[in-house]
Amino acid sequence: MAFLSWLIVFLGGGLGSCGRYFISKIINEEIETMFPWGTLTVNLTGCLVIGIVIGLVERLPIHPYWGLFLVTGFCGGFTTFSSFSLENNLLLRNQEYSLLLVYTLMSLLWGFAGTFLGLILVKRI
């Protein structure tokens, strides 16, 4: 059973990482700016998705493997705090203090709001 759990997380994480790369690439190619819209979009979407999935897992008789696949695997691979940290460092190094503040606050506040909204949506369904 332990091997299967690892495999499920591995597969979910791989799909999440590919999804993050694909979405960030499309957004960053369309919008030329110092502001990291791709990572922000992915992280906020991931926060919403994780809220929905957790809400569903708590509410419905879903097999625990789905939680591992979607929450630990997919959302873990899809969202990225390391890129968020690096991009903040680059904004700081480029003395883009306003963008640094806006990006950090948007990521944190909207990320929490997205997770909360996902949980609320599931409860209302």
N, C-alpha and C positions, 0 to 999 in steps of 0.2 A: 504494500500500500504506500509506503514512503516514496518509493521510486515513482509511482504513478503521480503522486502529489507534485514531486519535483518536475516531472515531465509536463504536467498541466500548467504549472507556473511558467516554465520555460517557453512553452508554445504561446501562452497568452502574452508574455513579455515580448516575445519576438514580433507578434502581430501588433502590439501596442507601439513598439519602437518603430516599426515600418510605417504605421499610421502617423506617428509624430513627424517622422522625416518627410513623408509625402505632403502633409498639410502645411508644415512650416516652409517647405520648399516652394509650394505654390503661392502662399501668402507673401513670402519674402521676395519672390520674383515679381509679383504684381505691385508691391508697395516699396518704393525706394525711400527709405528714411533711416535715421539712426535708431528709432524706436523699434524694439524687438516684437513686432506684432505677431509673428509666427508662434513664438514660444508663449506669449501671453494668451493667444487664442487656444492653443493646445492645452495649456495648464487650466484655463477656465473651463473649457469643454470637459476636460478630465475630471475636474471637481464636480461638475454637474452629473456626469456619468457615474462617478463613484457614489454620489448621494442617491441616485436612482437605484443602482444595483444593491447597495446596502439596504435601502428601504424595501426592495423586493425580497431580498434574502430574509429579512426579519419578518416579513408579512406572509410570504408564500412558502409552501413546502418544497423548496428548491434544494437539490442535492448540494452538499458543501463543496463539491468539486467546482461548481459554477462560480462560487464566491472566490475560490482560489484562482480560477482561470481569469475572471473578469476584474476582481479588485486587486489582488496581489500581482497577477500576471499582466493583464492588458493595461489597466490604469497605471500600474507601477512602471511599465515600459513606455506608456503613452505620455505621461506627464514627466517633467524634468526639472528638478530643483537645481541640478548642477549647471544646466544651461542658463537658468535664471540667475544664478550666482555669478557666473562668468560674464553675462551681459551687463549686470549691474556694475561689475568691476570695470568693464570697458567704458561704460557711461561715466563712471567716476574718473577714470584715467583721462578721458577726453573732456573732462570738466563740464559735462552735460548734467548739471546738478538738478535742474528742473525735471528733465526726463527721468533721471534716476529716482527722484521722489515720486513722480507720477506712476512710473512703472511698478515700483515696489508697493505703493499703496493700492494701485489697481489690482495687482496680483493677489495681495493678501485679502483685501476687503471683498473683492468680487469673487475670489476663490472660495472664501468662507460662505458668501452669499449663494454661490452656485451649488455647493454641497447642501446647504440648508434648503434651497429651492428644490433640489432633487428629492430630498427626504420628504418634504411637504407634498410634492406632486404625487409621490407614491401613496402617501397616506390619504390623499383626496380621491384617488382612483377607486 
